[in-house]
Amino acid sequence: GQLRVGRAVAVCSLGLLGVIVRRNLLVMLMCMELMLNGVNLSLVTFAQQTGTAAGAVLVFLIFVVAAAEIAIAIPIVLLLARRKHTLEADAFGDLKG
């Protein structure tokens, strides 16, 4: 219960720290996935403690969102890397509208 929630918060915090600190786009995507896994762990704990299916449904929804994120983000990152020859986030400042 409590231990799993603490681990979920730690995993999500590490992912957030990675997104803030790192500048490589692929590492940032991996850190976002780490954040989603932390949220999933907390939802699994919620589902187990309440005995309802709501947490399991939300976990499945997050897995679908994560798969869609990767399916869309990886090709975009690869196209940007091919154009700029780098994966550093600072190199793409000219894309701002």
Secondary structure, DSSP 8 states (H G I E B T S, - for coil): -HHHHHHHHHHHHHHHHHHHH--BHHHHHHHHHHHHHHHHHHHHHHHHHHT-SHHHHHHHHHHHHHHHHHHHHHHHHHHHHHHHS--BGGGGGGG--
